[in-house]
Amino acid sequence: ELPCPPQGDVDPRITRNVAKFAYLRTNKQTTVNADLYDKKEFHNPGILEFLVQTYNIKETGSNYPKELFDPECYAKMKPSLFYEHIRRLAEHAESRRREDMKAGRATVEFV
């Protein structure tokens, strides 16, 4: 269940930001997560864990005040969007790559 909407008028900057990402998703068939996944840096298996630990980042945090946006509820509803799930996927992919190398199967990554 989603939290109640905030009271009062929405900040126009937030409205523009949401509209921009809605446009990209609808018209360009892209999402923030897909764009992030396509970046070379994303596939560095240690970078996310390093950043989370080094900078003490709370993965379910937000720069918005909780009364505007509370991402904690999304962590419970869609855990696949957060670090632990992404880390497990990366570990699984790395494990499969190692198994393929042991079995003598060559893998080619297209960038």
N, C-alpha and C positions, 0 to 999 in steps of 0.2 A: 504494500500500500504506500502510495506516495504521500509525502508530507503536505500539509495545507499550504496553499500559495501564500506568498508574503502579502501583507497589507500595504495599501498605498500604491503609488505609481511606480512603474519599473524604470530603472535608470536607462536612458536612451542608449548609452554605450553598450549595456548588456543586451538590449534588444537588437542593436546592429550586429553584435558579435554572434548571437544566436541565429539571426537571419542569414549571415554570411555562411555559417556552417551548414545550415539547412539548405541553402542554395547549392553549396558544393556537393552535399550528399544527394540531392535530387537531380541537379542538372549535370554535374560532372561525374557522378557515380563514384565518389570517393568519400572516405570518412577520415577523421583524425587518426583513428587506430590503424587503418589500412595504410595511410600515408606514413605514419611512424614505422610500421612494420617493413615498409619498402626501403627505408633508409639503411645504408650500410652500417651505421653506428649501432642500430638496434640489434644487429646480429652479433655484436660483441657480447659473448655470454657473461662477462663479468661486469659490464658497465653499469647495469641497473642496480645490481646488488651493491656494487661499490658506491654509487651515488646515494642509495638509501642509507647505507651504513655511515659513510663519511660525513654526510650533511644532515644526518638524523632526520631524514624526510619521512613524514607520515604519509604513506601512500594513499590513504583515504582522506587526506586533508584538502583544504581549499583556501584560496586567498579571499574568498567572499565571506562576509559575515554569515553565521549559521542561520540567521533569520531569512537570508536571501537564498542560500543554498547549503544544504547539509549532506555531503556525500556519504556519510556514515550509513544512511539507509540504502544506498546503492551497493555498498560493500556486502550487505546482507542479501540484497535482491539479485545482483549480477556479479558474483565473485570472479567470473571469467575476465572482467575488465581490470583486475588488479594484479599486482606484482607476483604474489604467490602462485597464481594460476599460470602466468606468463613464464615464471621461473621453471615451473614443472614441465611446461611444454618445451622449453629450451633444453632442459636436462634430458628429456626423452629423445629429442632430435639428436643431441650429442651422443647419447647412448647407442642409438640406431646407426649413426655414422661410424662409431667405433666398431660395432658388430660387423658392419659391412666391410670395413677395412680388414678385420681379422679373417673374415670369410673370403677375402681376396676379390671382393666386388669393388670396382672403381666407381666413385661417384663424382659427378661434375656439377658444379654450381654455376648457374648462369646469373650474371649480375646485370 
